[in-house]
């Protein structure tokens, strides 16, 4: 009966790619030590914020965890004496703010688990690795084909994706190392367990050929997972049958209510990013990409060939109704001179993209085709330069041919992201690829004979993919709108603060001008003597009588006599006794008594 049915709500995981902002508000003394009050905000919305209390030792512990990246961080030094003085605490607060800003502004450090635990311990205190081990074991036990092996540790950037060694079982139920597919061990694990026969590159002495190596990846569902739980297993099973010369095939895939398990071949050279950074693929993520010692950009022809092959894989998946959204150097492998795209199942799982913090800042990148074009631009830039672009747009692109520079500018410049990016077909027909790989059509036709492109969806899977695309793009637009509103609010606040400053400056200038005028009047009065009190005529009770009085605050003088011989008063009667004013009135008197007729004519030679 419907009334007894249990309503199941979809579990929504956090978007680990959202930007984290941290501000140290104040410091307080508690129990003989100093605690700093941190205000942390996730994403553009102010309601997603919280407060934390951290001591200096917590910053030291974070710095120790991040030291494996090789990135120099400005952590202030420890002080034993005088560390409780208010001036020193204020100075250290500023230094710690600079330190945490430096950490959060670096994409590699900001995405690491130690940083996430430091700023958000409630959300990231979950034992992700133990849950992944449990779910992967249950999925493999139900199938009975593979046996779960040793964990490879944090070799990837995702916090909710874990890699394991895996072996294939024999028909009798037992696994044989000589006839099973297995993965090489990492350097740290080999030394920790004291594995005999470990070589310098971390592999066992009896390691099989690279073509036999496979890797298991367990991934939790992400916030963009909109396919029903009843249909997601069928969609993944259809995806497992994908065939394309430039797509890495899937050996095995299954799922449960929490995530999906994928087994695929493992390249001994690692991903394209491992090749560009010249690192071992089984090393931790922070160690590999934090501050790599070597950089190895690809030759120009390889950039064009690999880029064109990846574009062909993207166009094929889009034609089948499956967007990617996860194009970066870590999801590309190079084998035998051919580039292959990996992790094409990420859209079905709903996990956030690596470049999401970048393209969420541009409202024109609101469709998955635009997202894939933009991400391909970053991939092309990294193959060309040997290092990734650390900003959402490129300010200036140099050190490359004109055709490649024009292509990168059309994908990565601010004006291009603001006005709209080209389509996938337009990028594929660019002059750069026509110039450096003019015979790519023949290369594609030859590769298609070996691996004919194939991907078929069921009717239900097609409908589910359409709904997932619409909802994912709508969530992206909503987040972009929130980012725009937040930026607009910041600009308004800056404008208001600047206007207030302007008003303060204007009022201050007016006050200084008034004070200067008062000072000038005071100086003139001191030079010319005391001021003259103005005289006014007051009407008396008699019609024929008029009197004068001074406009002062002193009491009124006694009334005038009953009658005056003359109503007119001369200037001589009003002369003051002071010498300064006597001179002025003498000049006025001479001007008034000047007679023009007294002048005489004088003959002139002119």
Buried (B, 14 or more C-beta within 10 A) or exposed (E): EEEEEEEEEEEEBBBBBBBBBBEBEEBEEEEEEBBBBBBBBBBBBEEEEEEBEBEBEBBEBBBEBBBBBEBEBEBBEEEEEEEEEEEBBEEBBEEBBEBBBBBBEBBBBBBBBBBBBBBBEEBBEEEBBEBBBEBBBEBBEEEEEBBBBBBBBBBBBBBBBBBBBBBBBEEEEEBEEEEBBBBBBBBBBBEEEEBEEBEEEBBBEEBBEBEBBBBBBBBBBBBBBBBBEEBBBBBBBBBBEBEBBBBBBBBBBBBBEBBBBBBBBBBBBBBBBBBBBEBBBBBBBBBBBBBBEEEEBBEBEBBBBBBBBBBBBBBBBBEBBBBBBBBBBBBBBBBEEBBBBBBBBBBBBBBBBBBBBBBBBBBBBBBBBBBBBBBBBBBBBBBBBBBBBEEBBBEEBEEBEEBBBBBBBBBBBEEBBEEEBBEBEEBBEBEBBBBBBEEBEEBBEEBBEEEEBEBEBEEBBBBBBEEBBEBBBEBBBEBBEBBEEBEEEEEEEEEEEEEEEEEEEEEEEEEEEEEEEEEEEEEEEEEEEEEEEEEEEEEEEEEEBEBEEEEEEEEEEEEBEEEEEEEEEEEEEEBBEEEEBEEBBEEEBEEEEEEEEEEEEEEEEE
